[in-house]
Amino acid sequence: MNDQIHSNEQPARPAAEPFDGKLLALSLFARLFCVLLGTMVIFRFFFDWEFMPTMLAGACAMAAAVIPPSKAGGSDNRSLIIIVLSLLGLVFQAAYIAVYYYQNDFDGKHYWWSGTYAYFTGLTLMAVYGAVTLFRARRRGV
């Protein structure tokens, strides 16, 4: 009885994973980057009124950025949807590059690669974020 009264022991808490801070940084950077890309696409459409496959890439980026990831042990597939949207956005961006070079097949006409790097970076980071959260949710759910 005396042991129960004077016991200062607390139940053991699970150790925090060291990856949590990096995952949060990846989440914030990828989401802000993709929201920026989606916003740029919306403004470009309203000013140009011209549809391009890169606009679909921006729409996929914006949609992937606003979907919350899967919860640990949950049965939802939100992280999988983030991955699919990100990869679909990369396909649309690659299609835009192919269309550009098909339509502008003459010397001296070069694609604006520095702008495309933003799409590739943002969508790739979003796909990585979706994959990490998907694997973490599956691992913790077991």
N, C-alpha and C positions, 0 to 999 in steps of 0.2 A: 504494500500500500504506500509506503514511504517513497518507493521508486516512482510511482505514478505521479505523485504530487510534485516532486522536485525535478522531474525530467524536463530539460530544456531542449531536447532534441526535436527538430522539425522534420517532417517527412521530406524525403529526398525529392528534389525537383529535377526533371530532365535537363541536361546541359543544353544550353542554346547552341544551335548550329552556327559555326563561324561564317557560313555562306549567306546568312540572312541579310546582313548589311550590303553585301555585294548584289544580292538579288533585288533589294530595294532600289539601289542605285541604277541597276540595269532596267528595272521597271520604270522608274521616273524618266530616265534618259530616252528609252525607246518610245514610251508613250508620248512624251513631249515632242520628240522628233516626228513621230507619225501624225500627231495632231497638227503640227506645223505644215507638214506635207499636204494633208487633207485640206487645210485652210487655204493654202496657196492654190490648190487645184480649183477650189470653189470660186475664188476670186478670178482666176484665169478664165474660167468658163463664163462668168458674168461679164467680163470685159471683152472677151474675144468672140463669144457665142459660137465657138467651133469645138466640136467633139473630137477627142484624141484618145488613144488607148492609155496614155499616161494619166488621164483623168480617172480611169478605172483603177489604176495603181494607187492613186491618191485616195480614192474612195475606200479601197481595201485597207489602206494604211489607217485611215480615220476610224473605220469600223473595228479593226483589230485593236486600236488604242483604247477604245471605250468599253470593250468587253472585259469584265473582271475575270481573273484566272480561276481555275478549278480549286475547290477547297480540298484539304487533305481528307482522304477517306470518303469523299463524295462520289456520287455516281454520275455527275454531270460531265459534259465534254467541252466545256468552255475553252480550256487551254488548247484542245485539239482544233477548235474553230479558229482560234487566234493563229495557230500554225498554218492552217489551210488558207485563211485570208492573206497572210503574209506571203506565202508561196505563190498564191494566185496574183497578188500585186506584183511580185517579181516577174511573173510570166507576162503580165500586161506591159510592164516597163520594157522587157525584152522585145515584145511584139511591136511596141512603138519605135524602138530603134530599128527593127527590121523594116517597118513601113517607111520610116524616114529615109533609109538608104535605098529602098526600092523606088520611092518617088523622086529622089534627088540623086540620080545616078549620073553625075558629071564631075569633072575635076574641080577642085576648089571648094566643094560643099562638104563641110565637116560637121559632125554631130556635136552638140553641146554636152560633152562628157562630164564636165564638172557638176552640172545640175543632176545628171543621172546618178552620180556617186551618192548624192543625198538620198535618193530613193533606194538604192541598193543597200546603203548603210542602215537606214531606218527600218526597212522591211526585214533585213537580215537580223538585226537586233531584236525586233519584235518576234520573229520566228524562234530565235534562241530563247527568249524569255518564255514564250509559250511552251517550248519543249522542256525547259527546266521546271516550270511549274507543273506540267503534266507528269513528268517522271517523279517529282517530289510528292505529288498528290497520290500517285499510284503506289509509291513506296511506303508512304505513311498509312495508306488505306489497307495494307495487307496485314 
